[in-house]
Structures are given as C-alpha cells and as structure tokens.
Amino acid sequence: MLNSLIIFGAKYLIFVIAAMALVYFLRQPRAKQKELVIFSLITLPLIYLVSLIVGWLYYNPRPFVVGSFTPLVPHKDSNGFPSDHTLASAAMAVVIWRSNRRLGLFLLALAVLVGISRVLAGVHHPVDIVASFIIAIVVGWLSHRFIFDKVQALFIKK
C-alpha cells in the first residue's frame, strides 16, 4: 500500500497538479487567461533553461546507481540533478501562485509530495528536489519582478 502511494506520487501526481492548473486556467476570465499565458511563456522556459544549466554544471548520480538497488519506478541511469518532475510541479504552482495564492500554495504542497515521493522511490536525492524548488521559485519571482510587467504592458491593455 505504501509503495503504491509512493509510486503514484513519483509518477502520476504531476498530472493531478497539471489538471488542477488547467481547470483553474479555464475557469478564469479572458483577461486573466492572457496574463497567465504571458507569465507562463516567460517563466516556464526560463525555469527550464536554468535547470539545464545547473544540470550541466553539477552531476549527481541517482540513488539507485550509487546504492545498487532497484528503484520503485523504472528510470534511466542519468543525472538526477535537478528533479524534472519536481521542477515541473513547482513551476506550475509558481505560475498559478502569481494569480491565486491559495491554490498556488496548495499546488506547491502537492509538488513537495512529488519530490518526497521521488526520493522515497529511489530516483532522486533530497538535494535534487530542493534545487528544483529553488530554481522554480527564484526564477518565477525574478521573471515576475523584472520581466512580466514590462511584457504585459505590450500585450494587455488595462
């Protein structure tokens, strides 16, 4: 039973987060949808780019490679730093948080569960998870603080 919950969190909870974000998006008025799309188009590629850069700079073999055990979820023997599943989950939460703090925090809590599940499944170290959260939150904040308002002014009339 516990293994099934870990596997669900490690492999499928990300889809629950994406579905909740999509439902939230679809229920918003057109102007709010435009803001979410613009913020996403700025923030998500930047988060991904930063994760690629830090992944190139730091290699962290996966726990099942170092510990010579079989993980709960099958995975390639590749760099585990940072965790892509956790990064994507946290990135979706950050995008929603900008518009709806309560839902964003809830999605962030679910992203924490994704990260914990990935560690318990044996495919990531805690540092991989923490790095994913730092990247998503810092890049999300920076893009909101320094880029979004300038770009939004070009595309959305208030």
N, C-alpha and C positions, 0 to 999 in steps of 0.2 A: 504494500500500500504506500509506504513512504517513498520507495523507489519510483512508483508511478507518479506521485506528486512532483518529485524532483525532475523526472523526465518531462512531464507536462510543462513545468516552469522553464526548463532549459531549452525546450524545442518549440513549444506552442504558445506560451503566454505572450510572446511578442505579437502574435496575430490578434489576440484579445485587445492588446493595447492599440494596435493599428485600427481595429474595428471601432473601438470606442472613440478614437480621434476622428475617424471618418464620419461616424454618426454625429459627433459634435459639430464638425465642419458643415455637414449637410443641413443641419438644423439652424444654421446662422443666416442672418440676412445677407444679401448680396454684397454689401459694402464690407462687412466683417469677413466674408469669404475671400474677397480680394486682398484684404490685409493679411489673412492667414497664408494665402498663396504667395504673396510677395515675400513675407517673412520666411516662409519655407524655402523659397527659391534662393534666398540669400543665405540662410543659416545652414540648411542641410548639406549643401555642397561644401561649405567651409568646414563644418564639423568632420565630414568625410575626408577632406583634404588634410586637415590637421592630424586625423587618426592615421592616415597613410604615412605622413612624415614621421610621426613618433614611432610608428611600427618599423619604419626603415632605420630609425636611429637606435632602437632598442629591441633586441631579440630575447624573447622569453619562451623557452620550450614548454610545451603543455605538461601538466602534472602527470598524465598517464605515460608520457615519454620518459620523464625523469624518474618516476616511481615504478615503471614497468608493470602497469596493471591495465585492465580493460575498463575504459570509462563506461558510464551508464548509457551515454549516447555516442554512437559511432562518430568519429571525427578524424580528419586528416592530421598527420604529424606536421603541423605548420606553426608559425609564430602565433602565440596566443595573446600577444600584446598589441593593442588593447582588444577587449572583447567586442566583436562586431554586434552580437545580439544585444548586449547591454548598451552599447553605444547607440544603436538604432532605437531601442526602447527609451532611453534617456533623451535622445534627440526629439522624438515625437512628444514626449512630456514637456520638454522645454518650449517647443513651438506652441503647444496648447496653453502652457502656463502664461505666456505673454497675453493671451486673450481671456483666460479663465483660470484664475489662480487655484481655486479649489479642485477643479478637475485636473489641472496640471500637476498639483501635488499628489493627487491620488494616482495618476499615471506614473509619476516618479516613484511612488511607493511600490507599484507593480514592477517597475524597472529594477528596483532593488531586489525584488523577489526573483526576477530573471537572473540577475547577477549572482545571487546566492545559490540559485539552482545550478548555474553553470559551474560554480566552484564545487558544489556537492556532487555534481555529475562527473567531476574529474577532468573537465576540459579547459578549466582556467584556474589561475592563481588569483588570490584576492587583489593583488596589485593590478592585474589586467582589468578587473571590474572597477576599482577606484579610478584608474586612469580614464576609463570610458566616461564615468560621471564627470570628472574634472573637465575633460575635453568638451563634452556636450554643454555643460552649464557655463563654463567660461566663454566658449565661442558663441553660445546663444546670447549671453549677456553683452559681449563685445559687439556682436552684429546688431543687436537692438540699440545699444547705446551710441554707436558711432556710424552705422551704415543705414539702418532701416528707415529712420525719419527722413533722411535725405532722398532715398529711393522712393519712399512712399509719396513724398511731395510731388514727384514727377508723374505718378500714375493714379493717385487718388485725390479727387477734389473734395474738400470738406466744406 
